[in-house]
Amino acid sequence: METLAVFGGASPCFSSSLQRSAAERSCSLSYAHHKNHLRTRHHQLSAFPSKCHLFSFFPSRPHAKTLAKPRIFLPHLVASLEQVDETYIMVKPDGVQRGLVGEIISRFEKKGFKLTGLKLFQCPQDLAEEHYKDLKGKSFFPKLIDYIISGPVVCMAWEGVGVVAAARKLIGSTNPLQAEPGTIRGDLAVQTGRNVVHGSDSPENGKREIALWFKEGELCQWTPAQEPWLRE
């Protein structure tokens, strides 16, 4: 309840109950303003989602509840799960005729992959047809076979962690004009029909193609001196 008191000729003044009411209204407005500020901050932060709780903002929750459960990272366990794959790489007749064999081998060696099989080979027609059997229904199949058997090829088996995917990136797009600069085809070829090199498109095909092009005893298992410097 508000009371009014007048002392002498002075202006009227309100009692402490009125002052408390004004203070409460001021406090309420201040709290509402602070709450709106927190809500605005929350919307601003939500535009930048983060997986880390350190950058999360939850104005309505105590800080203790925002902490995520501790997680353990074991790098040695992850390393032990890395799969060593094999891939088949073939320098096609145009690559051999142009003297690009050394250049192509060098790119795989510099990447750190291990060469386990290598031979210069004149491909017979039946082997070429078996290798490209998935393309047998394509109109360009006869022309492709003629191209592969037109001269010697260099057959290679490579081994390493992620070697199949990495080899595909090193080789580049099937169409050399679409291949990125720095890739084998991007740097060394200009036409799809003369794209220099073949590489397996999956780990399964890598094993199948190596078995197709190499006989028993033609692969060599060895340990490069640089291996400790490539993998933990």
N, C-alpha and C positions, 0 to 999 in steps of 0.2 A: 504494500500500500504506500502511495506517495503522500508526503506531507510537505507543506510549504511553510517556511518560517521567514519573518521579516524582522530585521534588526535595525532599529533607528530609521534613518532615511535611506538606508542602502537598498540596493536592488534585491528582489526576492531571490532566495537560493533554495535549491531542492535538497531534501534530506538524503541520507546515505542510501536509503532503499532505492531511490531513483537513480543514484549514481551506480549502484550495483546492477540495476536493470540495464542501463546503458552499456556498462562494461560487458555484461553477458551477451548483449546483442552484438557488440563489437567483436567479442571472442568468437561468437557463432559465425559472423561474416568472415572473420579471419580463417576459421577452420574450413568453411565452405570454399573459400578461395584457394587454400592449400590443397584441399581434396581435388578441386578442379585442375590445379597445377599438376598434381600427381597423375591424374587421369590423362592429361595432355602428354605428359612425359611418357607414359606407358604406350600411348598410340604412336608417338614418334619412334620409340625404340622398337615397336613391333614391326616397323617397316624394314628393320635390319635384323632378321632372325639369326640367332646364333645357337650352335649346338652346345656351347659351353655355358654352364650356369653362372659363371662370373659376369657375363654380360646380359643376363636375364633380369627383368624388372617386374616385380610383383608387389605393388603397393599395398595390397590387401592381405598379404601373408607375412608371417614372421620370417626373418632372414634364415633361421635355422631350418625351416621347411623347404627352402629353395635349394639346399645342398643336395646334389645327386649322390647316389651310392658310389663309393670308391671303385674304380676299375683298375685292373692290373694289365699292363702291357708287357708281353714277353717276346722281345725281338728274336731271341734264339729259337723260340718255338715257331714263329712265323717263318724264319729262314729254313727251318727243317722241313716245312711244308711246301717249299718251292719245288716245282716239278721240273726235272731236266727232260727236255723233249729232243726229238730228232726231226730234221727236215731235209728234204731232197731239193737241191739246187742244181739246175742244169744251164750251162751256157749254150745257147742255141747256135746253129751253124753260122749265122751272121756275126755273132759275138766272137766266135773262133776265128773266122776269116778276117775280121777287123783287128785282131790282136788285143782283145779286151779281157782275156782270161785273167791275166795278172792283176789288172785293175779291180775286177770283180772279187777275186779271192782276197785282195788286200782290204776291201771294205768290210768283209766278214771277220777277218783276222783282227782288224783294228777295233771292232765292236767287242771282241773278246770271246767269240765262239770257237769251238774246237772242231777242226777238220778231221773226220774219221774215215773218209773214203774219197778217192780221186782217181779218175781215169779218162783218157781220151778214147772215144768210142764211136764207131760208125753204126748208127741205129738202123736195124732192119724194119721193114714196113709193119710186120705183125706186132712188134714191140711198141712201135709208135701208136698203132691203132688201139692197143690195150691200154696204153698210158692215157690216151685222150678219149677213151670209150664213152665218157659222159657227154661228149660233144658230137657223138656220131650222128645225131639227127640234125645237126646244123648244116646249113648250105655251104659253109666254108670248110667243112671237115676234110674233103679230099685235098684242097689246097694246103691246109695245115699239115697234113701228113707228108705231102710232097716237100714242103718246106723243112720239116724236121729230118727227113732222110736225105736231104740234098747235100749234106756234108757232115763231117765229124762234129760231135758235141762233146762237151766236157761234163761228166757226171760227178757230182759232189754230194757227200753226206756230211751234215753239220750237226753239232750237238751243243746244247746249252739251255740255261733257264730262260723260258719264254722265247726260244729261238724261232719258232714258227711265226708268231705275230711280229717279232722284230725283223725277221727276214722280209716279210711282206712290206713292212714300212721302208726298209732299205731298198727294195726293188722298185716300189712305186706303182702307180696305177697301170692297168693293162694298156690303156691308150697313152703313149708317151707324151702326147701333147697336153694331157691332163695331169701328168705326173708332176709332183713338186720338184723344184730345183733342189739339188743335193741328193736326190734318189738316183739309182742306177739308170732307170729308164728316163727320168727327167733330164739327166745330164748326157746320156749316151745314145738315145734313140729318138726317132721322130715319127715312126709309123707303127700301128698295131701289128701289122703283118711281119714286122722285123723289129721286135721289141727285146731282143738280145738275150733275155734270161727267163727261166721258169723257176717258180718256188712253190712248195706245197702250201695248200690253203688251210690245213688243219693238222693237228698232231697225228690223227688217225691216218690221214692221207700221207703224211710224212713217212710213217712206218711202212705203209703199203708200197709207196713208190721206191723207197730204198730197197725193199725186198725184191721189187720188180727189176730194178736196174743193176743191182749188185748181187753177185753170187756169194755163196758161203766162202769165207776166208778172205774176201776182198776188203773187208772193213778192219780197221786197226784201232784197238782200244789202248789209249795211252793217257798220261797225265802231263799237261803242259807245265813248264816251270813257272809260268805267270799265274797259275790258278789261285794261289793264296792271295794274290793282289787283286783278284777280280771278285772273289766271294769271301764272306766272313766264315 
